[in-house]
Amino acid sequence: MDVNKPITNPALLNAIKVMKENSSKKWQFVKALYNAKFLIPALVDLDDSVLKEIIRKKTIISLAHISNNEGDKYLMGFTDWIELKKWKNVERQKALILTYKDCREIVLRNLSVYTGCNKSSWR
């Protein structure tokens, strides 16, 4: 994955639009979802050069999440930097680039803090 290439998901955004207009086209959405790359906001307060060295050493990075009133936590994924900035416009925002499969693995992990979904439906 080329981290210097901007993250965009035109196929996914188009599939969402098509599915809103015609719900029978959800297969197009699912296909685009599996092929998309998402920006997952990360809570990191380090200089970029230091961060690259830390990642090489497999250090734990906290991912930002949202919670509902019941305390369920949801992993956030954004289709591009514009959408991420709509959530929180932070100067020098850090984010991981993950696929749907990566996100699924994070949520389904036994010690995952993400309880805001029916995990069995992700398998």
Backbone as XML, in Angstrom:
<?xml version="1.0"?>
<chain id="A" units="angstrom">
  <residue number="1" name="MET">
    <atom name="N" x="0.851" y="-1.170" z="0.000"/>
    <atom name="CA" x="0.000" y="0.000" z="0.000"/>
    <atom name="C" x="0.898" y="1.235" z="0.000"/>
  </residue>
  <residue number="2" name="ASP">
    <atom name="N" x="0.624" y="2.142" z="-0.908"/>
    <atom name="CA" x="1.419" y="3.358" z="-1.032"/>
    <atom name="C" x="0.835" y="4.440" z="-0.130"/>
  </residue>
  <residue number="3" name="VAL">
    <atom name="N" x="1.523" y="4.750" z="0.976"/>
    <atom name="CA" x="1.016" y="5.738" z="1.936"/>
    <atom name="C" x="1.138" y="7.163" z="1.403"/>
  </residue>
  <residue number="4" name="ASN">
    <atom name="N" x="1.880" y="7.346" z="0.329"/>
    <atom name="CA" x="2.012" y="8.681" z="-0.262"/>
    <atom name="C" x="0.903" y="8.980" z="-1.264"/>
  </residue>
  <residue number="5" name="LYS">
    <atom name="N" x="0.116" y="7.974" z="-1.600"/>
    <atom name="CA" x="-1.005" y="8.150" z="-2.516"/>
    <atom name="C" x="-2.239" y="8.542" z="-1.719"/>
  </residue>
  <residue number="6" name="PRO">
    <atom name="N" x="-2.940" y="9.599" z="-2.133"/>
    <atom name="CA" x="-4.137" y="10.017" z="-1.380"/>
    <atom name="C" x="-5.180" y="8.903" z="-1.305"/>
  </residue>
  <residue number="7" name="ILE">
    <atom name="N" x="-5.838" y="8.812" z="-0.158"/>
    <atom name="CA" x="-6.910" y="7.828" z="0.013"/>
    <atom name="C" x="-8.195" y="8.420" z="-0.551"/>
  </residue>
  <residue number="8" name="THR">
    <atom name="N" x="-8.740" y="7.735" z="-1.527"/>
    <atom name="CA" x="-10.050" y="8.098" z="-2.087"/>
    <atom name="C" x="-10.792" y="6.792" z="-2.316"/>
  </residue>
  <residue number="9" name="ASN">
    <atom name="N" x="-12.062" y="6.835" z="-2.285"/>
    <atom name="CA" x="-12.876" y="5.630" z="-2.472"/>
    <atom name="C" x="-14.040" y="5.925" z="-3.409"/>
  </residue>
  <residue number="10" name="PRO">
    <atom name="N" x="-13.755" y="6.301" z="-4.657"/>
    <atom name="CA" x="-14.852" y="6.664" z="-5.563"/>
    <atom name="C" x="-15.837" y="5.524" z="-5.798"/>
  </residue>
  <residue number="11" name="ALA">
    <atom name="N" x="-15.356" y="4.283" z="-5.886"/>
    <atom name="CA" x="-16.264" y="3.151" z="-6.114"/>
    <atom name="C" x="-17.211" y="2.972" z="-4.931"/>
  </residue>
  <residue number="12" name="LEU">
    <atom name="N" x="-16.695" y="3.111" z="-3.706"/>
    <atom name="CA" x="-17.533" y="2.970" z="-2.517"/>
    <atom name="C" x="-18.542" y="4.114" z="-2.425"/>
  </residue>
  <residue number="13" name="LEU">
    <atom name="N" x="-18.085" y="5.339" z="-2.660"/>
    <atom name="CA" x="-18.995" y="6.482" z="-2.591"/>
    <atom name="C" x="-20.098" y="6.370" z="-3.640"/>
  </residue>
  <residue number="14" name="ASN">
    <atom name="N" x="-19.751" y="5.904" z="-4.834"/>
    <atom name="CA" x="-20.754" y="5.702" z="-5.871"/>
    <atom name="C" x="-21.719" y="4.586" z="-5.482"/>
  </residue>
  <residue number="15" name="ALA">
    <atom name="N" x="-21.196" y="3.502" z="-4.911"/>
    <atom name="CA" x="-22.047" y="2.379" z="-4.500"/>
    <atom name="C" x="-23.034" y="2.801" z="-3.411"/>
  </residue>
  <residue number="16" name="ILE">
    <atom name="N" x="-22.595" y="3.669" z="-2.501"/>
    <atom name="CA" x="-23.499" y="4.177" z="-1.455"/>
    <atom name="C" x="-24.627" y="4.972" z="-2.096"/>
  </residue>
  <residue number="17" name="LYS">
    <atom name="N" x="-24.269" y="5.817" z="-3.055"/>
    <atom name="CA" x="-25.281" y="6.627" z="-3.755"/>
    <atom name="C" x="-26.276" y="5.731" z="-4.490"/>
  </residue>
  <residue number="18" name="VAL">
    <atom name="N" x="-25.772" y="4.739" z="-5.215"/>
    <atom name="CA" x="-26.632" y="3.830" z="-5.970"/>
    <atom name="C" x="-27.536" y="3.038" z="-5.033"/>
  </residue>
  <residue number="19" name="MET">
    <atom name="N" x="-26.986" y="2.569" z="-3.917"/>
    <atom name="CA" x="-27.777" y="1.771" z="-2.975"/>
    <atom name="C" x="-28.886" y="2.612" z="-2.339"/>
  </residue>
  <residue number="20" name="LYS">
    <atom name="N" x="-28.617" y="3.894" z="-2.091"/>
    <atom name="CA" x="-29.667" y="4.767" z="-1.539"/>
    <atom name="C" x="-30.829" y="4.891" z="-2.516"/>
  </residue>
  <residue number="21" name="GLU">
    <atom name="N" x="-30.506" y="4.895" z="-3.797"/>
    <atom name="CA" x="-31.542" y="5.035" z="-4.829"/>
    <atom name="C" x="-32.237" y="3.712" z="-5.136"/>
  </residue>
  <residue number="22" name="ASN">
    <atom name="N" x="-31.512" y="2.601" z="-4.977"/>
    <atom name="CA" x="-32.051" y="1.289" z="-5.316"/>
    <atom name="C" x="-31.432" y="0.250" z="-4.386"/>
  </residue>
  <residue number="23" name="SER">
    <atom name="N" x="-32.141" y="-0.111" z="-3.334"/>
    <atom name="CA" x="-31.590" y="-1.005" z="-2.306"/>
    <atom name="C" x="-31.257" y="-2.404" z="-2.828"/>
  </residue>
  <residue number="24" name="SER">
    <atom name="N" x="-31.783" y="-2.777" z="-3.982"/>
    <atom name="CA" x="-31.453" y="-4.096" z="-4.531"/>
    <atom name="C" x="-30.018" y="-4.158" z="-5.054"/>
  </residue>
  <residue number="25" name="LYS">
    <atom name="N" x="-29.339" y="-3.030" z="-5.104"/>
    <atom name="CA" x="-27.955" y="-2.961" z="-5.599"/>
    <atom name="C" x="-26.940" y="-3.055" z="-4.462"/>
  </residue>
  <residue number="26" name="LYS">
    <atom name="N" x="-27.336" y="-3.631" z="-3.326"/>
    <atom name="CA" x="-26.409" y="-3.679" z="-2.196"/>
    <atom name="C" x="-25.175" y="-4.532" z="-2.469"/>
  </residue>
  <residue number="27" name="TRP">
    <atom name="N" x="-25.233" y="-5.460" z="-3.428"/>
    <atom name="CA" x="-24.062" y="-6.258" z="-3.791"/>
    <atom name="C" x="-22.924" y="-5.366" z="-4.266"/>
  </residue>
  <residue number="28" name="GLN">
    <atom name="N" x="-23.290" y="-4.281" z="-4.976"/>
    <atom name="CA" x="-22.281" y="-3.330" z="-5.463"/>
    <atom name="C" x="-21.613" y="-2.638" z="-4.275"/>
  </residue>
  <residue number="29" name="PHE">
    <atom name="N" x="-22.410" y="-2.301" z="-3.264"/>
    <atom name="CA" x="-21.869" y="-1.677" z="-2.051"/>
    <atom name="C" x="-20.923" y="-2.638" z="-1.331"/>
  </residue>
  <residue number="30" name="VAL">
    <atom name="N" x="-21.349" y="-3.886" z="-1.159"/>
    <atom name="CA" x="-20.529" y="-4.870" z="-0.440"/>
    <atom name="C" x="-19.202" y="-5.081" z="-1.165"/>
  </residue>
  <residue number="31" name="LYS">
    <atom name="N" x="-19.242" y="-5.215" z="-2.471"/>
    <atom name="CA" x="-18.014" y="-5.391" z="-3.259"/>
    <atom name="C" x="-17.082" y="-4.184" z="-3.077"/>
  </residue>
  <residue number="32" name="ALA">
    <atom name="N" x="-17.632" y="-2.984" z="-3.157"/>
    <atom name="CA" x="-16.821" y="-1.772" z="-3.000"/>
    <atom name="C" x="-16.280" y="-1.664" z="-1.582"/>
  </residue>
  <residue number="33" name="LEU">
    <atom name="N" x="-17.069" y="-2.060" z="-0.595"/>
    <atom name="CA" x="-16.634" y="-2.026" z="0.800"/>
    <atom name="C" x="-15.417" y="-2.923" z="1.006"/>
  </residue>
  <residue number="34" name="TYR">
    <atom name="N" x="-15.456" y="-4.125" z="0.452"/>
    <atom name="CA" x="-14.338" y="-5.064" z="0.593"/>
    <atom name="C" x="-13.063" y="-4.550" z="-0.076"/>
  </residue>
  <residue number="35" name="ASN">
    <atom name="N" x="-13.201" y="-3.724" z="-1.102"/>
    <atom name="CA" x="-12.040" y="-3.225" z="-1.839"/>
    <atom name="C" x="-11.574" y="-1.841" z="-1.399"/>
  </residue>
  <residue number="36" name="ALA">
    <atom name="N" x="-12.276" y="-1.228" z="-0.470"/>
    <atom name="CA" x="-11.952" y="0.135" z="-0.038"/>
    <atom name="C" x="-10.777" y="0.154" z="0.948"/>
  </residue>
  <residue number="37" name="LYS">
    <atom name="N" x="-10.158" y="1.316" z="1.034"/>
    <atom name="CA" x="-9.142" y="1.586" z="2.056"/>
    <atom name="C" x="-9.680" y="2.747" z="2.890"/>
  </residue>
  <residue number="38" name="PHE">
    <atom name="N" x="-9.582" y="2.608" z="4.209"/>
    <atom name="CA" x="-10.158" y="3.599" z="5.111"/>
    <atom name="C" x="-9.081" y="4.300" z="5.921"/>
  </residue>
  <residue number="39" name="LEU">
    <atom name="N" x="-9.352" y="5.537" z="6.264"/>
    <atom name="CA" x="-8.512" y="6.279" z="7.204"/>
    <atom name="C" x="-9.105" y="6.080" z="8.586"/>
  </residue>
  <residue number="40" name="ILE">
    <atom name="N" x="-8.320" y="5.510" z="9.480"/>
    <atom name="CA" x="-8.749" y="5.272" z="10.858"/>
    <atom name="C" x="-7.964" y="6.236" z="11.736"/>
  </residue>
  <residue number="41" name="PRO">
    <atom name="N" x="-8.634" y="7.223" z="12.356"/>
    <atom name="CA" x="-7.894" y="8.197" z="13.162"/>
    <atom name="C" x="-7.157" y="7.535" z="14.320"/>
  </residue>
  <residue number="42" name="ALA">
    <atom name="N" x="-5.908" y="7.922" z="14.486"/>
    <atom name="CA" x="-5.065" y="7.362" z="15.544"/>
    <atom name="C" x="-4.703" y="8.458" z="16.530"/>
  </residue>
  <residue number="43" name="LEU">
    <atom name="N" x="-4.653" y="8.086" z="17.796"/>
    <atom name="CA" x="-4.294" y="9.025" z="18.846"/>
    <atom name="C" x="-2.797" y="8.897" z="19.112"/>
  </residue>
  <residue number="44" name="VAL">
    <atom name="N" x="-2.040" y="9.767" z="18.462"/>
    <atom name="CA" x="-0.587" y="9.734" z="18.552"/>
    <atom name="C" x="-0.106" y="11.166" z="18.688"/>
  </residue>
  <residue number="45" name="ASP">
    <atom name="N" x="0.741" y="11.408" z="19.660"/>
    <atom name="CA" x="1.258" y="12.756" z="19.876"/>
    <atom name="C" x="2.779" y="12.745" z="19.718"/>
  </residue>
  <residue number="46" name="LEU">
    <atom name="N" x="3.214" y="12.399" z="18.499"/>
    <atom name="CA" x="4.641" y="12.300" z="18.234"/>
    <atom name="C" x="4.980" y="12.943" z="16.901"/>
  </residue>
  <residue number="47" name="ASP">
    <atom name="N" x="6.205" y="13.362" z="16.761"/>
    <atom name="CA" x="6.744" y="13.860" z="15.507"/>
    <atom name="C" x="6.735" y="12.711" z="14.485"/>
  </residue>
  <residue number="48" name="ASP">
    <atom name="N" x="6.512" y="13.018" z="13.213"/>
    <atom name="CA" x="6.437" y="11.994" z="12.174"/>
    <atom name="C" x="7.671" y="11.101" z="12.125"/>
  </residue>
  <residue number="49" name="SER">
    <atom name="N" x="8.864" y="11.659" z="12.246"/>
    <atom name="CA" x="10.080" y="10.847" z="12.170"/>
    <atom name="C" x="10.169" y="9.873" z="13.338"/>
  </residue>
  <residue number="50" name="VAL">
    <atom name="N" x="9.763" y="10.308" z="14.527"/>
    <atom name="CA" x="9.749" y="9.437" z="15.701"/>
    <atom name="C" x="8.686" y="8.363" z="15.535"/>
  </residue>
  <residue number="51" name="LEU">
    <atom name="N" x="7.536" y="8.738" z="14.993"/>
    <atom name="CA" x="6.429" y="7.803" z="14.806"/>
    <atom name="C" x="6.820" y="6.653" z="13.885"/>
  </residue>
  <residue number="52" name="LYS">
    <atom name="N" x="7.516" y="6.945" z="12.790"/>
    <atom name="CA" x="7.937" y="5.883" z="11.866"/>
    <atom name="C" x="8.834" y="4.876" z="12.569"/>
  </residue>
  <residue number="53" name="GLU">
    <atom name="N" x="9.714" y="5.318" z="13.426"/>
    <atom name="CA" x="10.603" y="4.417" z="14.152"/>
    <atom name="C" x="9.814" y="3.570" z="15.154"/>
  </residue>
  <residue number="54" name="ILE">
    <atom name="N" x="8.862" y="4.164" z="15.819"/>
    <atom name="CA" x="8.049" y="3.444" z="16.808"/>
    <atom name="C" x="7.215" y="2.360" z="16.132"/>
  </residue>
  <residue number="55" name="ILE">
    <atom name="N" x="6.630" y="2.663" z="14.983"/>
    <atom name="CA" x="5.812" y="1.682" z="14.276"/>
    <atom name="C" x="6.655" y="0.477" z="13.885"/>
  </residue>
  <residue number="56" name="ARG">
    <atom name="N" x="7.893" y="0.700" z="13.502"/>
    <atom name="CA" x="8.780" y="-0.418" z="13.158"/>
    <atom name="C" x="8.999" y="-1.337" z="14.350"/>
  </residue>
  <residue number="57" name="LYS">
    <atom name="N" x="8.878" y="-0.810" z="15.559"/>
    <atom name="CA" x="9.103" y="-1.606" z="16.770"/>
    <atom name="C" x="7.813" y="-2.218" z="17.301"/>
  </residue>
  <residue number="58" name="LYS">
    <atom name="N" x="6.736" y="-2.153" z="16.531"/>
    <atom name="CA" x="5.446" y="-2.760" z="16.882"/>
    <atom name="C" x="4.870" y="-2.205" z="18.187"/>
  </residue>
  <residue number="59" name="THR">
    <atom name="N" x="4.939" y="-0.917" z="18.352"/>
    <atom name="CA" x="4.361" y="-0.259" z="19.512"/>
    <atom name="C" x="2.844" y="-0.159" z="19.341"/>
  </residue>
  <residue number="60" name="ILE">
    <atom name="N" x="2.124" y="-0.211" z="20.430"/>
    <atom name="CA" x="0.664" y="-0.102" z="20.403"/>
    <atom name="C" x="0.265" y="1.346" z="20.139"/>
  </residue>
  <residue number="61" name="ILE">
    <atom name="N" x="-0.658" y="1.531" z="19.215"/>
    <atom name="CA" x="-1.206" y="2.847" z="18.891"/>
    <atom name="C" x="-2.694" y="2.794" z="19.206"/>
  </residue>
  <residue number="62" name="SER">
    <atom name="N" x="-3.208" y="3.824" z="19.858"/>
    <atom name="CA" x="-4.638" y="3.866" z="20.176"/>
    <atom name="C" x="-5.411" y="4.429" z="18.999"/>
  </residue>
  <residue number="63" name="LEU">
    <atom name="N" x="-6.499" y="3.772" z="18.669"/>
    <atom name="CA" x="-7.369" y="4.243" z="17.604"/>
    <atom name="C" x="-8.527" y="5.018" z="18.217"/>
  </residue>
  <residue number="64" name="ALA">
    <atom name="N" x="-8.854" y="6.142" z="17.606"/>
    <atom name="CA" x="-9.983" y="6.933" z="18.084"/>
    <atom name="C" x="-11.273" y="6.155" z="17.823"/>
  </residue>
  <residue number="65" name="HIS">
    <atom name="N" x="-12.257" y="6.367" z="18.669"/>
    <atom name="CA" x="-13.546" y="5.704" z="18.483"/>
    <atom name="C" x="-14.657" y="6.629" z="18.965"/>
  </residue>
  <residue number="66" name="ILE">
    <atom name="N" x="-15.871" y="6.262" z="18.650"/>
    <atom name="CA" x="-17.033" y="6.964" z="19.187"/>
    <atom name="C" x="-17.814" y="5.974" z="20.030"/>
  </residue>
  <residue number="67" name="SER">
    <atom name="N" x="-18.610" y="6.487" z="20.955"/>
    <atom name="CA" x="-19.408" y="5.643" z="21.850"/>
    <atom name="C" x="-20.849" y="6.122" z="21.843"/>
  </residue>
  <residue number="68" name="ASN">
    <atom name="N" x="-21.767" y="5.201" z="22.093"/>
    <atom name="CA" x="-23.165" y="5.590" z="22.256"/>
    <atom name="C" x="-23.472" y="5.737" z="23.751"/>
  </residue>
  <residue number="69" name="ASN">
    <atom name="N" x="-24.710" y="6.046" z="24.065"/>
    <atom name="CA" x="-25.107" y="6.266" z="25.461"/>
    <atom name="C" x="-24.993" y="5.009" z="26.324"/>
  </residue>
  <residue number="70" name="GLU">
    <atom name="N" x="-25.031" y="3.838" z="25.698"/>
    <atom name="CA" x="-24.906" y="2.573" z="26.436"/>
    <atom name="C" x="-23.444" y="2.197" z="26.672"/>
  </residue>
  <residue number="71" name="GLY">
    <atom name="N" x="-22.523" y="2.965" z="26.112"/>
    <atom name="CA" x="-21.102" y="2.684" z="26.293"/>
    <atom name="C" x="-20.499" y="1.789" z="25.219"/>
  </residue>
  <residue number="72" name="ASP">
    <atom name="N" x="-21.292" y="1.416" z="24.212"/>
    <atom name="CA" x="-20.756" y="0.628" z="23.104"/>
    <atom name="C" x="-19.779" y="1.492" z="22.317"/>
  </residue>
  <residue number="73" name="LYS">
    <atom name="N" x="-18.644" y="0.913" z="21.945"/>
    <atom name="CA" x="-17.604" y="1.649" z="21.234"/>
    <atom name="C" x="-17.573" y="1.216" z="19.777"/>
  </residue>
  <residue number="74" name="TYR">
    <atom name="N" x="-17.422" y="2.192" z="18.890"/>
    <atom name="CA" x="-17.404" y="1.940" z="17.461"/>
    <atom name="C" x="-16.096" y="2.422" z="16.855"/>
  </residue>
  <residue number="75" name="LEU">
    <atom name="N" x="-15.469" y="1.562" z="16.063"/>
    <atom name="CA" x="-14.285" y="1.928" z="15.314"/>
    <atom name="C" x="-14.720" y="2.809" z="14.151"/>
  </residue>
  <residue number="76" name="MET">
    <atom name="N" x="-14.024" y="3.907" z="13.952"/>
    <atom name="CA" x="-14.384" y="4.827" z="12.875"/>
    <atom name="C" x="-13.484" y="4.602" z="11.671"/>
  </residue>
  <residue number="77" name="GLY">
    <atom name="N" x="-14.073" y="4.668" z="10.497"/>
    <atom name="CA" x="-13.316" y="4.591" z="9.255"/>
    <atom name="C" x="-13.835" y="5.658" z="8.304"/>
  </residue>
  <residue number="78" name="PHE">
    <atom name="N" x="-12.935" y="6.407" z="7.706"/>
    <atom name="CA" x="-13.318" y="7.502" z="6.823"/>
    <atom name="C" x="-12.840" y="7.213" z="5.407"/>
  </residue>
  <residue number="79" name="THR">
    <atom name="N" x="-13.622" y="7.635" z="4.424"/>
    <atom name="CA" x="-13.320" y="7.339" z="3.029"/>
    <atom name="C" x="-12.201" y="8.204" z="2.459"/>
  </residue>
  <residue number="80" name="ASP">
    <atom name="N" x="-11.953" y="9.359" z="3.069"/>
    <atom name="CA" x="-10.891" y="10.249" z="2.598"/>
    <atom name="C" x="-10.618" y="11.303" z="3.668"/>
  </residue>
  <residue number="81" name="TRP">
    <atom name="N" x="-9.599" y="12.136" z="3.428"/>
    <atom name="CA" x="-9.205" y="13.156" z="4.415"/>
    <atom name="C" x="-10.284" y="14.221" z="4.602"/>
  </residue>
  <residue number="82" name="ILE">
    <atom name="N" x="-11.038" y="14.514" z="3.555"/>
    <atom name="CA" x="-12.112" y="15.517" z="3.674"/>
    <atom name="C" x="-13.147" y="15.047" z="4.684"/>
  </residue>
  <residue number="83" name="GLU">
    <atom name="N" x="-13.554" y="13.789" z="4.589"/>
    <atom name="CA" x="-14.544" y="13.242" z="5.527"/>
    <atom name="C" x="-13.971" y="13.152" z="6.940"/>
  </residue>
  <residue number="84" name="LEU">
    <atom name="N" x="-12.707" y="12.798" z="7.064"/>
    <atom name="CA" x="-12.079" y="12.734" z="8.389"/>
    <atom name="C" x="-12.080" y="14.108" z="9.045"/>
  </residue>
  <residue number="85" name="LYS">
    <atom name="N" x="-11.777" y="15.138" z="8.278"/>
    <atom name="CA" x="-11.744" y="16.502" z="8.828"/>
    <atom name="C" x="-13.134" y="17.001" z="9.216"/>
  </residue>
  <residue number="86" name="LYS">
    <atom name="N" x="-14.188" y="16.448" z="8.612"/>
    <atom name="CA" x="-15.552" y="16.803" z="9.023"/>
    <atom name="C" x="-15.827" y="16.316" z="10.443"/>
  </residue>
  <residue number="87" name="TRP">
    <atom name="N" x="-15.230" y="15.173" z="10.805"/>
    <atom name="CA" x="-15.401" y="14.654" z="12.161"/>
    <atom name="C" x="-14.633" y="15.511" z="13.149"/>
  </residue>
  <residue number="88" name="LYS">
    <atom name="N" x="-13.357" y="15.719" z="12.863"/>
    <atom name="CA" x="-12.511" y="16.510" z="13.751"/>
    <atom name="C" x="-11.383" y="17.088" z="12.914"/>
  </residue>
  <residue number="89" name="ASN">
    <atom name="N" x="-11.339" y="18.393" z="12.843"/>
    <atom name="CA" x="-10.319" y="19.059" z="12.043"/>
    <atom name="C" x="-9.120" y="19.373" z="12.926"/>
  </residue>
  <residue number="90" name="VAL">
    <atom name="N" x="-8.227" y="18.402" z="13.040"/>
    <atom name="CA" x="-7.047" y="18.516" z="13.893"/>
    <atom name="C" x="-5.829" y="18.726" z="13.001"/>
  </residue>
  <residue number="91" name="GLU">
    <atom name="N" x="-5.037" y="19.719" z="13.325"/>
    <atom name="CA" x="-3.811" y="19.938" z="12.574"/>
    <atom name="C" x="-2.898" y="18.730" z="12.746"/>
  </residue>
  <residue number="92" name="ARG">
    <atom name="N" x="-2.351" y="18.253" z="11.644"/>
    <atom name="CA" x="-1.431" y="17.109" z="11.630"/>
    <atom name="C" x="-2.076" y="15.831" z="12.191"/>
  </residue>
  <residue number="93" name="GLN">
    <atom name="N" x="-3.333" y="15.645" z="11.857"/>
    <atom name="CA" x="-4.061" y="14.439" z="12.272"/>
    <atom name="C" x="-3.323" y="13.193" z="11.780"/>
  </residue>
  <residue number="94" name="LYS">
    <atom name="N" x="-3.176" y="12.232" z="12.626"/>
    <atom name="CA" x="-2.573" y="10.950" z="12.267"/>
    <atom name="C" x="-3.699" y="9.961" z="11.985"/>
  </residue>
  <residue number="95" name="ALA">
    <atom name="N" x="-3.455" y="9.072" z="11.036"/>
    <atom name="CA" x="-4.449" y="8.048" z="10.719"/>
    <atom name="C" x="-3.739" y="6.832" z="10.143"/>
  </residue>
  <residue number="96" name="LEU">
    <atom name="N" x="-4.307" y="5.677" z="10.405"/>
    <atom name="CA" x="-3.838" y="4.451" z="9.786"/>
    <atom name="C" x="-4.664" y="4.209" z="8.533"/>
  </residue>
  <residue number="97" name="ILE">
    <atom name="N" x="-4.075" y="3.571" z="7.548"/>
    <atom name="CA" x="-4.791" y="3.184" z="6.341"/>
    <atom name="C" x="-5.067" y="1.691" z="6.463"/>
  </residue>
  <residue number="98" name="LEU">
    <atom name="N" x="-6.352" y="1.357" z="6.568"/>
    <atom name="CA" x="-6.739" y="-0.043" z="6.764"/>
    <atom name="C" x="-7.804" y="-0.454" z="5.762"/>
  </residue>
  <residue number="99" name="THR">
    <atom name="N" x="-7.839" y="-1.733" z="5.465"/>
    <atom name="CA" x="-8.871" y="-2.293" z="4.605"/>
    <atom name="C" x="-10.056" y="-2.738" z="5.468"/>
  </residue>
  <residue number="100" name="TYR">
    <atom name="N" x="-11.127" y="-3.128" z="4.812"/>
    <atom name="CA" x="-12.274" y="-3.684" z="5.533"/>
    <atom name="C" x="-11.836" y="-4.901" z="6.344"/>
  </residue>
  <residue number="101" name="LYS">
    <atom name="N" x="-11.020" y="-5.761" z="5.730"/>
    <atom name="CA" x="-10.548" y="-6.966" z="6.419"/>
    <atom name="C" x="-9.746" y="-6.601" z="7.665"/>
  </residue>
  <residue number="102" name="ASP">
    <atom name="N" x="-8.884" y="-5.581" z="7.572"/>
    <atom name="CA" x="-8.112" y="-5.128" z="8.736"/>
    <atom name="C" x="-9.051" y="-4.670" z="9.856"/>
  </residue>
  <residue number="103" name="CYS">
    <atom name="N" x="-10.040" y="-3.873" z="9.491"/>
    <atom name="CA" x="-10.992" y="-3.349" z="10.490"/>
    <atom name="C" x="-11.770" y="-4.496" z="11.131"/>
  </residue>
  <residue number="104" name="ARG">
    <atom name="N" x="-12.190" y="-5.445" z="10.299"/>
    <atom name="CA" x="-12.920" y="-6.609" z="10.812"/>
    <atom name="C" x="-12.081" y="-7.372" z="11.831"/>
  </residue>
  <residue number="105" name="GLU">
    <atom name="N" x="-10.805" y="-7.560" z="11.532"/>
    <atom name="CA" x="-9.920" y="-8.278" z="12.450"/>
    <atom name="C" x="-9.763" y="-7.533" z="13.770"/>
  </residue>
  <residue number="106" name="ILE">
    <atom name="N" x="-9.668" y="-6.219" z="13.717"/>
    <atom name="CA" x="-9.538" y="-5.426" z="14.940"/>
    <atom name="C" x="-10.790" y="-5.581" z="15.800"/>
  </residue>
  <residue number="107" name="VAL">
    <atom name="N" x="-11.956" y="-5.469" z="15.176"/>
    <atom name="CA" x="-13.222" y="-5.536" z="15.919"/>
    <atom name="C" x="-13.463" y="-6.935" z="16.482"/>
  </residue>
  <residue number="108" name="LEU">
    <atom name="N" x="-13.107" y="-7.966" z="15.733"/>
    <atom name="CA" x="-13.393" y="-9.340" z="16.155"/>
    <atom name="C" x="-12.370" y="-9.922" z="17.120"/>
  </residue>
  <residue number="109" name="ARG">
    <atom name="N" x="-11.253" y="-9.256" z="17.304"/>
    <atom name="CA" x="-10.222" y="-9.757" z="18.220"/>
    <atom name="C" x="-10.824" y="-9.990" z="19.600"/>
  </residue>
  <residue number="110" name="ASN">
    <atom name="N" x="-10.442" y="-11.058" z="20.261"/>
    <atom name="CA" x="-11.026" y="-11.437" z="21.552"/>
    <atom name="C" x="-10.985" y="-10.326" z="22.591"/>
  </residue>
  <residue number="111" name="LEU">
    <atom name="N" x="-9.912" y="-9.577" z="22.652"/>
    <atom name="CA" x="-9.784" y="-8.517" z="23.661"/>
    <atom name="C" x="-10.181" y="-7.148" z="23.120"/>
  </residue>
  <residue number="112" name="SER">
    <atom name="N" x="-10.909" y="-7.123" z="22.028"/>
    <atom name="CA" x="-11.309" y="-5.871" z="21.400"/>
    <atom name="C" x="-12.222" y="-5.067" z="22.323"/>
  </residue>
  <residue number="113" name="VAL">
    <atom name="N" x="-12.037" y="-3.752" z="22.331"/>
    <atom name="CA" x="-12.904" y="-2.860" z="23.116"/>
    <atom name="C" x="-14.161" y="-2.503" z="22.338"/>
  </residue>
  <residue number="114" name="TYR">
    <atom name="N" x="-14.217" y="-2.912" z="21.072"/>
    <atom name="CA" x="-15.347" y="-2.533" z="20.238"/>
    <atom name="C" x="-16.499" y="-3.500" z="20.433"/>
  </residue>
  <residue number="115" name="THR">
    <atom name="N" x="-17.474" y="-3.054" z="21.209"/>
    <atom name="CA" x="-18.631" y="-3.879" z="21.524"/>
    <atom name="C" x="-19.885" y="-3.389" z="20.826"/>
  </residue>
  <residue number="116" name="GLY">
    <atom name="N" x="-19.752" y="-2.377" z="20.009"/>
    <atom name="CA" x="-20.912" y="-1.721" z="19.418"/>
    <atom name="C" x="-21.433" y="-2.353" z="18.153"/>
  </residue>
  <residue number="117" name="CYS">
    <atom name="N" x="-21.315" y="-3.659" z="18.013"/>
    <atom name="CA" x="-21.878" y="-4.322" z="16.863"/>
    <atom name="C" x="-22.153" y="-5.774" z="17.205"/>
  </residue>
  <residue number="118" name="ASN">
    <atom name="N" x="-22.890" y="-6.425" z="16.359"/>
    <atom name="CA" x="-23.100" y="-7.862" z="16.512"/>
    <atom name="C" x="-21.916" y="-8.528" z="15.842"/>
  </residue>
  <residue number="119" name="LYS">
    <atom name="N" x="-20.922" y="-8.918" z="16.627"/>
    <atom name="CA" x="-19.669" y="-9.431" z="16.076"/>
    <atom name="C" x="-19.870" y="-10.671" z="15.215"/>
  </residue>
  <residue number="120" name="SER">
    <atom name="N" x="-20.868" y="-11.492" z="15.510"/>
    <atom name="CA" x="-21.059" y="-12.713" z="14.728"/>
    <atom name="C" x="-21.455" y="-12.380" z="13.282"/>
  </residue>
  <residue number="121" name="SER">
    <atom name="N" x="-22.033" y="-11.207" z="13.030"/>
    <atom name="CA" x="-22.446" y="-10.856" z="11.679"/>
    <atom name="C" x="-21.250" y="-10.451" z="10.807"/>
  </residue>
  <residue number="122" name="TRP">
    <atom name="N" x="-20.082" y="-10.246" z="11.386"/>
    <atom name="CA" x="-18.894" y="-9.841" z="10.630"/>
    <atom name="C" x="-18.142" y="-11.038" z="10.099"/>
  </residue>
  <residue number="123" name="ARG">
    <atom name="N" x="-18.412" y="-12.209" z="10.542"/>
    <atom name="CA" x="-17.629" y="-13.388" z="10.153"/>
    <atom name="C" x="-17.948" y="-13.861" z="8.752"/>
  </residue>
</chain>
